[in-house]
Amino acid sequence: LSDPELVNIAFPNVLSYDEWYEENENQAISLAFQQSEIAEALRGGGDWSASAAPGEDELQSVWIVEFSSGDQIVATARVDLSSQQVTEISVA
């Protein structure tokens, strides 16, 4: 072999960015929904949806979760995934 060519580098145990994002988003939403104040605010309110995104921390371990009904934000939570704790809750 006088001219070898690298064809592929694979990391089988590493999540893709999309998989990582979805997994963390689901975990943050689940932890936030377990808080009684948030669950109570969503009960009986009809259809609702939730979304989460990483906050501004460097490690992206803190996620901001929003629960909405239509165009109205019903509740928000700050979730620290590294400690598995909800650190802040706001209910409209």
All heavy atoms as an XYZ file, in Angstrom:
705
protein
N       0.831     -1.189      0.000
C       0.000      0.000      0.000
C       0.873      1.249      0.000
O       1.455      1.622      1.012
C      -0.916      0.018      1.230
C      -1.976     -1.072      1.327
C      -2.668     -0.990      2.671
C      -2.959     -0.948      0.204
N       0.927      1.883     -1.097
C       1.752      3.073     -1.183
C       0.968      4.354     -0.935
O       1.557      5.372     -0.595
C       2.429      3.138     -2.550
O       1.440      3.190     -3.560
N      -0.354      4.310     -1.088
C      -1.168      5.515     -0.910
C      -2.450      5.174     -0.132
O      -3.541      5.121     -0.710
C      -1.493      6.110     -2.281
C      -2.088      7.502     -2.154
O      -1.925      8.128     -1.088
O      -2.724      7.947     -3.129
N      -2.336      4.913      1.189
C      -3.535      4.540      1.949
C      -4.521      5.709      2.041
O      -4.147      6.880      2.005
C      -2.996      4.177      3.327
C      -1.698      4.871      3.423
C      -1.160      5.007      2.018
N      -5.788      5.357      2.137
C      -6.858      6.356      2.210
C      -7.768      6.037      3.389
O      -8.209      4.897      3.546
C      -7.681      6.318      0.923
C      -8.822      7.299      0.897
C      -9.612      7.207     -0.404
O      -9.016      6.940     -1.449
O     -10.831      7.391     -0.335
N      -8.025      7.044      4.212
C      -8.947      6.885      5.336
C     -10.372      6.934      4.800
O     -10.775      7.897      4.161
C      -8.743      7.997      6.372
C      -9.658      7.957      7.593
C      -9.439      6.678      8.394
C      -9.410      9.173      8.471
N     -11.131      5.893      5.067
C     -12.483      5.792      4.525
C     -13.525      6.207      5.547
O     -14.485      6.894      5.221
C     -12.769      4.348      4.045
C     -14.192      4.211      3.545
C     -11.784      3.951      2.964
N     -13.321      5.842      6.812
C     -14.368      6.088      7.801
C     -13.780      6.042      9.207
O     -12.897      5.240      9.489
C     -15.460      5.036      7.650
C     -16.658      5.290      8.541
O     -16.821      6.381      9.070
N     -17.503      4.291      8.698
N     -14.296      6.908     10.071
C     -14.032      6.838     11.507
C     -15.396      6.743     12.176
O     -16.271      7.580     11.927
C     -13.280      8.081     12.017
C     -11.898      8.169     11.386
C     -13.170      8.037     13.540
C     -11.111      9.397     11.780
N     -15.565      5.742     12.997
C     -16.876      5.533     13.635
C     -16.718      5.497     15.149
O     -15.733      4.983     15.669
C     -17.494      4.233     13.144
N     -17.699      6.076     15.824
C     -17.776      6.046     17.284
C     -19.133      5.449     17.631
O     -20.114      6.175     17.811
C     -17.635      7.458     17.867
C     -16.324      8.108     17.531
C     -16.214      8.971     16.450
C     -15.197      7.835     18.280
C     -15.006      9.569     16.131
C     -13.981      8.423     17.969
C     -13.884      9.288     16.886
N     -19.241      4.138     17.734
C     -20.544      3.482     17.875
C     -21.295      3.811     19.179
O     -22.507      3.723     19.215
C     -20.216      1.999     17.802
C     -18.773      1.907     18.177
C     -18.143      3.184     17.725
N     -20.592      4.209     20.214
C     -21.263      4.476     21.491
C     -21.550      5.954     21.724
O     -21.895      6.351     22.823
C     -20.426      3.930     22.651
C     -20.309      2.427     22.592
O     -21.227      1.744     22.145
N     -19.181      1.897     23.016
N     -21.400      6.773     20.701
C     -21.607      8.205     20.825
C     -22.915      8.576     20.132
O     -23.153      8.207     18.983
C     -20.434      8.996     20.197
C     -20.696     10.484     20.254
C     -19.145      8.648     20.917
N     -23.777      9.311     20.871
C     -25.042      9.757     20.295
C     -24.803     10.864     19.276
O     -23.894     11.676     19.432
C     -25.946     10.323     21.388
C     -26.458      9.391     22.471
C     -27.213     10.190     23.522
C     -27.340      8.325     21.886
N     -25.666     10.904     18.280
C     -25.636     12.039     17.368
C     -26.151     13.254     18.131
O     -26.791     13.132     19.185
C     -26.516     11.779     16.145
O     -27.890     11.812     16.507
N     -25.902     14.448     17.586
C     -26.393     15.661     18.242
C     -27.904     15.625     18.381
O     -28.441     15.969     19.438
C     -25.964     16.906     17.467
C     -26.533     18.172     18.070
C     -25.933     18.755     19.185
C     -27.693     18.751     17.563
C     -26.455     19.893     19.770
C     -28.216     19.907     18.145
C     -27.598     20.466     19.236
O     -28.125     21.592     19.825
N     -28.612     15.198     17.339
C     -30.077     15.147     17.384
C     -30.580     14.190     18.461
O     -31.537     14.489     19.174
C     -30.655     14.746     16.025
C     -30.476     15.831     14.966
O     -30.299     17.013     15.344
O     -30.509     15.499     13.767
N     -29.928     13.032     18.585
C     -30.308     12.071     19.622
C     -30.036     12.632     21.013
O     -30.843     12.490     21.926
C     -29.554     10.753     19.437
C     -29.960      9.977     18.207
C     -29.034      8.807     17.932
O     -27.800      8.938     18.112
O     -29.550      7.759     17.520
N     -28.864     13.278     21.172
C     -28.513     13.888     22.454
C     -29.538     14.954     22.830
O     -30.002     15.008     23.963
C     -27.110     14.505     22.356
C     -26.746     15.370     23.515
C     -26.213     14.956     24.708
C     -26.910     16.786     23.614
N     -26.025     16.050     25.526
C     -26.448     17.180     24.888
C     -27.395     17.760     22.746
C     -26.466     18.494     25.311
C     -27.413     19.081     23.172
C     -26.948     19.439     24.436
N     -29.876     15.810     21.869
C     -30.812     16.910     22.120
C     -32.180     16.359     22.519
O     -32.761     16.786     23.513
C     -30.935     17.786     20.869
C     -31.639     19.098     21.139
C     -30.903     20.249     21.357
C     -33.025     19.182     21.176
C     -31.523     21.457     21.609
C     -33.659     20.388     21.429
C     -32.910     21.516     21.640
O     -33.545     22.713     21.904
N     -32.688     15.403     21.754
C     -34.013     14.834     22.038
C     -34.049     14.147     23.399
O     -35.000     14.297     24.163
C     -34.416     13.855     20.941
C     -35.801     13.279     21.136
C     -36.229     12.341     20.023
O     -35.489     12.172     19.036
O     -37.320     11.764     20.154
N     -32.999     13.395     23.711
C     -32.933     12.704     25.003
C     -32.937     13.705     26.163
O     -33.663     13.533     27.141
C     -31.683     11.829     25.053
C     -31.583     10.982     26.302
C     -30.381     10.068     26.246
O     -30.297      9.245     25.331
O     -29.519     10.188     27.143
N     -32.132     14.753     26.064
C     -32.076     15.758     27.120
C     -33.360     16.573     27.201
O     -33.816     16.905     28.297
C     -30.861     16.665     26.922
C     -29.594     15.992     27.381
O     -29.450     15.627     28.534
N     -28.677     15.796     26.460
N     -33.946     16.899     26.057
C     -35.211     17.624     26.054
C     -36.297     16.815     26.760
O     -37.008     17.333     27.630
C     -35.641     17.931     24.620
C     -36.960     18.694     24.538
C     -37.387     18.976     23.118
O     -37.191     18.116     22.234
O     -37.930     20.070     22.894
N     -36.406     15.533     26.421
C     -37.410     14.675     27.057
C     -37.173     14.539     28.558
O     -38.120     14.559     29.357
C     -37.436     13.295     26.400
C     -37.987     13.331     24.998
O     -38.732     14.240     24.626
N     -37.614     12.356     24.190
N     -35.920     14.410     28.952
C     -35.588     14.280     30.373
C     -35.931     15.564     31.128
O     -36.499     15.516     32.227
C     -34.112     13.936     30.530
C     -33.714     13.653     31.951
C     -32.249     13.256     32.056
O     -31.457     13.460     31.143
N     -31.887     12.694     33.191
N     -35.619     16.711     30.556
C     -35.916     17.992     31.208
C     -37.427     18.186     31.355
O     -37.906     18.602     32.406
C     -35.301     19.142     30.417
N     -38.174     17.878     30.305
C     -39.634     18.018     30.356
C     -40.210     17.081     31.413
O     -41.070     17.479     32.203
C     -40.252     17.745     28.969
C     -39.887     18.878     28.003
C     -41.767     17.575     29.064
C     -40.220     18.586     26.547
N     -39.738     15.857     31.452
C     -40.232     14.886     32.427
C     -39.970     15.345     33.866
O     -40.857     15.273     34.727
C     -39.575     13.528     32.189
O     -39.970     12.592     33.149
N     -38.759     15.811     34.132
C     -38.428     16.282     35.484
C     -39.275     17.491     35.868
O     -39.745     17.598     37.004
C     -36.945     16.622     35.591
C     -35.993     15.428     35.610
C     -34.552     15.884     35.407
C     -36.139     14.659     36.916
N     -39.469     18.403     34.922
C     -40.281     19.594     35.216
C     -41.736     19.219     35.473
O     -42.372     19.744     36.387
C     -40.182     20.593     34.067
N     -42.274     18.310     34.679
C     -43.677     17.917     34.821
C     -43.935     17.215     36.152
O     -45.060     17.234     36.667
C     -44.113     17.028     33.659
C     -45.574     16.703     33.688
C     -46.515     17.666     33.367
C     -46.014     15.442     34.042
C     -47.877     17.380     33.400
C     -47.364     15.142     34.084
C     -48.299     16.117     33.758
N     -42.929     16.614     36.737
C     -43.079     15.936     38.028
C     -43.315     16.913     39.176
O     -43.719     16.501     40.272
C     -41.851     15.073     38.326
C     -41.724     13.881     37.419
C     -40.440     13.116     37.664
O     -39.861     13.161     38.742
N     -39.978     12.411     36.646
N     -43.079     18.185     38.942
C     -43.294     19.190     39.983
C     -44.795     19.439     40.123
O     -45.482     19.707     39.146
C     -42.566     20.490     39.637
C     -41.091     20.316     39.414
C     -40.400     19.626     40.578
O     -40.442     20.110     41.699
N     -39.777     18.492     40.312
N     -45.293     19.361     41.337
C     -46.738     19.461     41.571
C     -47.321     20.781     41.080
O     -48.441     20.807     40.555
C     -47.062     19.241     43.048
O     -46.404     20.205     43.850
N     -46.572     21.868     41.203
C     -47.090     23.169     40.756
C     -47.333     23.187     39.248
O     -48.331     23.730     38.769
C     -46.118     24.307     41.107
C     -45.819     24.438     42.587
C     -44.521     23.733     42.971
O     -44.300     22.558     42.559
O     -43.726     24.344     43.689
N     -46.443     22.571     38.511
C     -46.586     22.543     37.056
C     -47.697     21.587     36.657
O     -48.554     21.925     35.829
C     -45.253     22.183     36.384
C     -44.279     23.354     36.567
C     -45.452     21.855     34.910
C     -42.898     23.114     36.033
N     -47.722     20.418     37.228
C     -48.776     19.447     36.911
C     -50.155     20.025     37.218
O     -51.095     19.875     36.427
C     -48.556     18.154     37.681
N     -50.277     20.716     38.328
C     -51.555     21.328     38.714
C     -51.961     22.423     37.723
O     -53.126     22.535     37.348
C     -51.450     21.912     40.124
C     -52.737     22.483     40.668
C     -53.819     21.431     40.881
O     -53.471     20.283     41.225
O     -55.012     21.746     40.684
N     -51.009     23.210     37.277
C     -51.309     24.297     36.334
C     -51.790     23.753     34.991
O     -52.570     24.405     34.293
C     -50.073     25.171     36.136
N     -51.347     22.550     34.628
C     -51.717     21.974     33.334
C     -52.996     21.157     33.384
O     -53.619     20.922     32.347
C     -50.569     21.110     32.802
C     -49.273     21.861     32.516
C     -48.158     20.886     32.193
C     -49.471     22.858     31.391
N     -53.399     20.714     34.561
C     -54.620     19.921     34.690
C     -55.844     20.739     34.307
O     -56.002     21.878     34.724
C     -54.787     19.432     36.121
C     -53.992     18.209     36.399
C     -54.451     17.521     37.683
N     -53.468     16.524     38.015
C     -52.490     16.676     38.889
N     -52.384     17.799     39.565
N     -51.626     15.724     39.115
N     -56.696     20.122     33.535
C     -57.951     20.762     33.179
C     -57.803     21.936     32.240
O     -58.779     22.624     31.941
N     -56.611     22.184     31.743
C     -56.394     23.319     30.866
C     -56.517     22.972     29.396
O     -56.201     23.781     28.543
N     -56.981     21.769     29.084
C     -57.091     21.372     27.690
C     -55.754     20.924     27.131
O     -54.890     20.450     27.856
N     -55.621     21.079     25.841
C     -54.387     20.657     25.172
C     -53.221     21.544     25.568
O     -53.357     22.756     25.656
C     -54.561     20.724     23.649
C     -55.544     19.677     23.136
O     -55.777     18.682     23.835
O     -56.064     19.876     22.017
N     -52.097     20.930     25.799
C     -50.903     21.677     26.106
C     -49.715     21.002     25.428
O     -49.789     19.849     25.033
C     -50.679     21.811     27.613
C     -50.600     20.509     28.362
C     -51.635     19.819     28.924
C     -49.429     19.732     28.625
N     -51.184     18.661     29.513
C     -49.821     18.587     29.342
C     -48.093     19.898     28.320
C     -48.930     17.608     29.754
C     -47.190     18.922     28.735
C     -47.624     17.803     29.447
N     -48.642     21.734     25.297
C     -47.417     21.186     24.722
C     -46.241     21.651     25.566
O     -46.357     22.586     26.358
C     -47.243     21.640     23.271
O     -47.127     23.042     23.214
N     -45.127     20.986     25.384
C     -43.925     21.341     26.139
C     -42.740     21.358     25.187
O     -42.672     20.580     24.235
C     -43.688     20.345     27.259
N     -41.812     22.246     25.477
C     -40.555     22.284     24.734
C     -39.450     22.642     25.712
O     -39.697     23.238     26.760
C     -40.617     23.304     23.595
O     -40.816     24.596     24.106
N     -38.250     22.260     25.368
C     -37.107     22.556     26.235
C     -35.905     22.860     25.363
O     -35.778     22.356     24.252
C     -36.812     21.373     27.152
N     -35.032     23.697     25.891
C     -33.803     24.055     25.193
C     -32.715     24.291     26.225
O     -32.994     24.709     27.351
C     -34.017     25.318     24.363
N     -31.468     24.034     25.841
C     -30.379     24.279     26.785
C     -30.260     25.758     27.106
O     -30.502     26.612     26.258
C     -29.137     23.768     26.050
C     -29.524     23.617     24.627
C     -31.002     23.516     24.563
N     -29.912     26.030     28.357
C     -29.700     27.404     28.788
C     -28.347     27.901     28.329
O     -27.723     27.341     27.425
N     -27.884     28.921     28.981
C     -26.638     29.572     28.563
C     -25.390     29.025     29.264
O     -24.302     29.510     29.007
C     -26.737     31.083     28.829
C     -27.845     31.759     28.040
C     -27.637     31.669     26.541
O     -26.492     31.817     26.082
O     -28.634     31.442     25.826
N     -25.545     28.018     30.146
C     -24.364     27.507     30.836
C     -23.442     26.791     29.846
O     -23.882     26.230     28.848
C     -24.749     26.603     32.005
C     -25.343     25.267     31.570
O     -26.274     25.294     30.741
O     -24.888     24.225     32.052
N     -22.182     26.816     30.120
C     -21.172     26.295     29.202
C     -21.333     24.803     28.924
O     -21.128     24.335     27.806
C     -19.788     26.572     29.781
C     -18.661     26.286     28.837
C     -17.334     26.731     29.408
O     -17.201     27.899     29.785
O     -16.438     25.882     29.474
N     -21.720     24.037     29.919
C     -21.841     22.587     29.761
C     -23.201     22.156     29.224
O     -23.415     20.990     28.960
C     -21.583     21.897     31.107
C     -20.203     22.125     31.703
C     -20.099     21.480     33.078
C     -19.122     21.598     30.774
N     -24.118     23.076     29.079
C     -25.481     22.814     28.623
C     -26.177     21.759     29.495
O     -26.914     20.927     29.004
C     -25.501     22.402     27.156
C     -25.057     23.501     26.233
C     -25.191     23.159     24.777
O     -25.111     22.006     24.381
N     -25.409     24.163     23.970
N     -25.927     21.838     30.793
C     -26.581     20.916     31.710
C     -27.876     21.506     32.264
O     -28.709     20.782     32.782
C     -25.651     20.526     32.857
O     -25.296     21.672     33.607
N     -28.053     22.814     32.141
C     -29.278     23.468     32.604
C     -30.162     23.730     31.392
O     -29.727     24.343     30.416
C     -28.978     24.780     33.342
C     -30.270     25.492     33.726
C     -28.128     24.510     34.578
N     -31.398     23.242     31.474
C     -32.348     23.390     30.376
C     -33.540     24.205     30.844
O     -33.962     24.108     32.001
C     -32.813     22.025     29.883
C     -31.777     21.348     29.030
C     -30.504     21.029     29.388
C     -31.929     20.933     27.675
N     -29.849     20.441     28.341
C     -30.706     20.359     27.280
C     -32.974     20.979     26.772
C     -30.501     19.849     26.012
C     -32.781     20.455     25.512
C     -31.548     19.899     25.137
N     -34.090     25.004     29.938
C     -35.275     25.807     30.203
C     -36.457     25.105     29.539
O     -36.433     24.838     28.334
C     -35.133     27.238     29.636
C     -33.816     27.879     30.073
C     -36.345     28.083     30.012
C     -33.595     27.950     31.556
N     -37.476     24.811     30.333
C     -38.658     24.096     29.840
C     -39.841     25.051     29.857
O     -40.054     25.760     30.833
C     -38.971     22.872     30.726
C     -40.174     22.105     30.191
C     -37.760     21.957     30.839
N     -40.612     25.063     28.771
C     -41.834     25.863     28.688
C     -43.014     24.959     28.398
O     -42.957     24.115     27.495
C     -41.734     26.916     27.582
C     -40.756     28.009     27.867
C     -40.763     29.100     26.806
O     -41.334     28.887     25.705
O     -40.192     30.165     27.083
N     -44.069     25.141     29.176
C     -45.333     24.442     28.952
C     -46.324     25.468     28.444
O     -46.507     26.519     29.071
C     -45.844     23.823     30.258
C     -44.956     22.724     30.784
C     -43.947     23.003     31.687
C     -45.136     21.414     30.379
C     -43.124     21.998     32.174
C     -44.324     20.399     30.858
C     -43.321     20.696     31.764
N     -46.945     25.175     27.303
C     -47.848     26.133     26.672
C     -49.194     25.506     26.378
O     -49.302     24.304     26.142
C     -47.257     26.627     25.348
O     -45.999     27.198     25.546
N     -50.196     26.358     26.368
C     -51.527     25.993     25.917
C     -51.904     27.016     24.859
O     -52.087     28.195     25.171
C     -52.518     26.018     27.078
O     -53.812     25.660     26.637
N     -51.952     26.585     23.596
C     -52.133     27.532     22.502
C     -50.930     28.446     22.432
O     -49.789     28.009     22.453
N     -51.178     29.743     22.391
C     -50.088     30.724     22.347
C     -49.655     31.189     23.725
O     -48.757     32.008     23.857
C     -50.518     31.948     21.528
C     -50.702     31.615     20.062
O     -50.122     30.609     19.608
O     -51.424     32.349     19.368
N     -50.310     30.676     24.757
C     -50.083     31.117     26.136
C     -49.085     30.215     26.857
O     -49.249     28.997     26.890
C     -51.415     31.096     26.882
C     -51.387     31.729     28.230
C     -51.682     33.216     28.140
O     -51.618     33.823     27.082
N     -52.012     33.792     29.252
N     -48.035     30.800     27.432
C     -47.109     30.031     28.264
C     -47.739     29.868     29.635
O     -48.063     30.849     30.302
C     -45.740     30.719     28.368
C     -45.069     30.744     26.992
C     -44.853     29.998     29.371
C     -43.759     31.483     26.950
N     -47.937     28.619     30.024
C     -48.599     28.303     31.296
C     -47.586     28.199     32.431
O     -47.846     28.636     33.549
C     -49.402     26.987     31.167
C     -50.045     26.605     32.487
C     -50.443     27.100     30.063
N     -46.426     27.616     32.140
C     -45.407     27.440     33.176
C     -44.036     27.299     32.535
O     -43.912     26.859     31.392
C     -45.718     26.202     34.015
N     -43.025     27.688     33.291
C     -41.644     27.487     32.864
C     -40.858     26.885     34.019
O     -41.227     27.050     35.190
C     -40.958     28.810     32.427
O     -40.970     29.713     33.533
C     -41.654     29.430     31.237
N     -39.806     26.199     33.680
C     -38.954     25.610     34.710
C     -37.519     25.611     34.237
O     -37.242     25.496     33.038
C     -39.398     24.186     35.018
N     -36.625     25.751     35.179
C     -35.187     25.624     34.914
C     -34.774     24.290     35.532
O     -34.963     24.064     36.728
C     -34.432     26.782     35.551
C     -32.942     26.767     35.309
C     -32.278     27.979     35.934
N     -32.761     29.224     35.351
C     -32.219     29.816     34.285
N     -31.176     29.262     33.703
N     -32.708     30.947     33.824
N     -34.219     23.413     34.699
C     -33.890     22.057     35.122
C     -32.394     21.820     34.953
O     -31.844     22.034     33.876
C     -34.679     21.018     34.287
C     -34.325     19.604     34.715
C     -36.179     21.258     34.412
N     -31.752     21.384     36.024
C     -30.337     21.030     35.983
C     -30.240     19.517     35.775
O     -30.515     18.742     36.693
C     -29.642     21.445     37.282
C     -28.148     21.214     37.247
O     -27.670     20.388     36.434
O     -27.444     21.855     38.037
N     -29.896     19.116     34.566
C     -29.852     17.689     34.263
C     -28.706     16.970     34.959
O     -28.807     15.779     35.236
C     -29.763     17.477     32.747
C     -30.992     17.911     31.955
C     -30.772     17.681     30.468
C     -32.239     17.200     32.439
N     -27.626     17.675     35.272
C     -26.507     17.009     35.942
C     -26.871     16.589     37.363
O     -26.405     15.568     37.847
C     -25.259     17.884     35.937
O     -25.486     19.067     36.672
N     -27.725     17.367     38.025
C     -28.148     17.010     39.387
C     -29.555     16.427     39.415
O     -30.039     16.045     40.478
C     -28.097     18.238     40.301
O     -29.065     19.201     39.888
N     -30.220     16.388     38.250
C     -31.580     15.866     38.142
C     -32.564     16.639     39.016
O     -33.469     16.070     39.611
C     -31.629     14.369     38.513
C     -30.794     13.494     37.611
C     -31.422     13.339     36.245
O     -32.507     12.804     36.133
N     -30.776     13.844     35.228
N     -32.378     17.967     39.103
C     -33.218     18.797     39.958
C     -33.794     19.965     39.195
O     -33.149     20.540     38.319
C     -32.420     19.320     41.140
C     -31.977     18.233     42.088
C     -31.301     18.801     43.327
O     -31.350     20.000     43.579
N     -30.687     17.947     44.106
N     -35.017     20.310     39.565
C     -35.648     21.526     39.057
C     -35.241     22.648     40.004
O     -35.503     22.572     41.204
C     -37.185     21.377     38.992
C     -37.843     22.651     38.546
C     -37.564     20.226     38.077
N     -34.584     23.657     39.477
C     -34.046     24.705     40.341
C     -34.913     25.956     40.386
O     -34.711     26.799     41.245
C     -32.619     25.086     39.897
O     -32.660     25.531     38.535
C     -31.680     23.896     40.004
N     -35.842     26.074     39.431
C     -36.694     27.271     39.408
C     -37.990     26.930     38.664
O     -37.971     26.231     37.664
C     -35.954     28.369     38.662
C     -36.602     29.710     38.685
C     -35.753     30.755     37.958
O     -34.521     30.780     38.194
O     -36.320     31.489     37.151
N     -39.109     27.445     39.195
C     -40.421     27.229     38.589
C     -41.159     28.558     38.541
O     -41.103     29.341     39.486
C     -41.272     26.234     39.414
C     -40.628     24.843     39.407
C     -42.705     26.149     38.883
C     -41.313     23.866     40.337
N     -41.860     28.772     37.428
C     -42.717     29.933     37.307
C     -44.026     29.488     36.657
O     -44.013     28.878     35.597
C     -42.050     30.998     36.437
O     -42.948     32.068     36.207
N     -45.147     29.766     37.345
C     -46.459     29.397     36.838
C     -47.246     30.684     36.587
O     -47.303     31.546     37.458
C     -47.212     28.491     37.829
C     -48.609     28.173     37.319
C     -46.425     27.192     38.057
N     -47.811     30.788     35.382
C     -48.571     32.000     35.030
C     -49.905     32.029     35.742
O     -50.473     31.078     36.129
C     -48.779     32.045     33.521
